[in-house]
């Protein structure tokens, strides 16, 4: 059965999936409202992207990720640059901009303004997000923060 028809038969629409994805991005990732995660992600939500070490899986992992990001980057802003809905899936390309004014993974804040790219794919079922696949340019962010040396540059000596 065609994915768009299947989504329609389940009572979901491309418009409602897009609206839900944008709401999650704005309320959880931009504003830090983790309560919306329980409302929007299914109880058996599956995360397929590698989260930072030590974060739990499922919805609790997404909540922890939002807290982790807001601790290191209190002014974080995810901007949806492109978004496509195909049946039960939303595909999005985002740009993230933030200033590192909080500590991250035991490292003191750098005060640097950084940007990085994110590609997200989320799958909906029964009106909730049930799966997420993502690619985040963590390497680019870490280079901008000075946490890793640029290729061809010597590593800085730790103090």
N, C-alpha and C positions, 0 to 999 in steps of 0.2 A: 504494500500500500504506500502511496506517495506520502512523504513526511509531513507536508503541509496539510493534507487531508486528515492524516492521523492526529495531528495537533488540534485541528478544528473539531474533530469528533470527540476529543478529550475535553473540550470546552476551553481550550487555550487558543490565543491568537498571537500572531507575530507581534502585533502592537502591545499586547499585555506582557509578553516576554521581554520586549525591548524596554518597556516602562519599568518592569521589575529589575532588570539588569542595571538600568540607570539609577534607580532608587537605591539599590544596594551599594553602588559605587559612591553615590553622593552621601547617603546617611551613614554607612558603616566606614568606608575607606577615607572619605574626606572629613566627615564630622566626628568620627570615632564612636558612633552610637552602636555598640555591639549587641544591644537588645534586638535590633532589627534582624540580626543573623538567625536567631531562633525562629522568627516569624517567616523568613524567606527561604531558608535552606531546610531540606527534609531532615528528619531525624537520622536517616541512614546515609546522609550526604557523603560522597566520596571525593577526596582531594587527590588529584593526580600530579600536581606540581610539587616539586621538592620544597618544603618549608624550611626555615632556618632550624638548625639543630636544637633539639630539646622541646620543640613545639608538639603538642598532641595532634592526633588526626581528627578528621571529621569537623563538625561545627565548632567544637572547642578549639581546634587548631586555627580556624579562620578568626575566631575571637582573639586568640593569643597573637596572631599575626597583626591584626588591627592595633592591638595594644603595643606591640613591639615597634611598629612603624610610627605610631603617634608619640611614643616615648623618645625616639631618636629624632623625629621630624615633626614637631608639633604643628607646623604650618603646611603639612603635606596636602597636595592638591592633585587628584587624578582627573585628567581631561580626556574624554572620549573623543578621539580623532576620527575614527571610522567605526561603523557598526553595521552588521548584516545579520538578518534573521533568516534561518533556513529550517523550516519545520519546528522541531523541538529544541533547536540549538541557536544560541546567540554567539556570534563571532565579533570580537572587538579589538581595536588597536587603541591603546591609551598612551599618553605622555604623562609622566609623573614629575612634578617639580616640588622641591622641598629644601629647607635649610636645616642642616644638622646642628641643632642647638641642645640636644639631649644625648646622654651616653647610649652607646649601642654595643652589645656583646662585650661589655667590660671596657670599651674604649671611650675616652673622653670626647666630648663634642668638638668638632673641627670648626664650626661656624660657617662652613662652606655651603653655598647654594649649589644644588645638583639637580640634574634631570636624567631620567631614564625612560626606556620604553617597555611596554607590557603588551603581550598578546594574550587574550583570554578567549576561551571557548567554554560556555556553560550549557548544560542540558537541563531542560525542564520536564517534569512529569507531575501531573496532578496539581499544577499551579505553583510548584516549588522547584527550586534549584536542587537537582539530585547529583550532579557531577560537575567538576571543574577541571579543565586542563589549562595550563598557563606556561608562558615563557616570559621571564622577567630578565632584563638586562642588568643582573646583579654585578657582573664584571665591570660594566661601564660606570655604574654608581660607585663601586669600590675604587676604581681608578680616579674618579673625580674627588673622592674623599681623601685620597692619598693613602688608603689602607693597603693597596698593593702597588708595586712599582709598574710604571709603563714599560712595555716591551723594550728591551735594550737599555733600560736604566738600572743602575745598581739599587738593591734593596737598602732602605735606610736602616741604620743600626738602631736596635732597640735600646732604650735608656733604662 
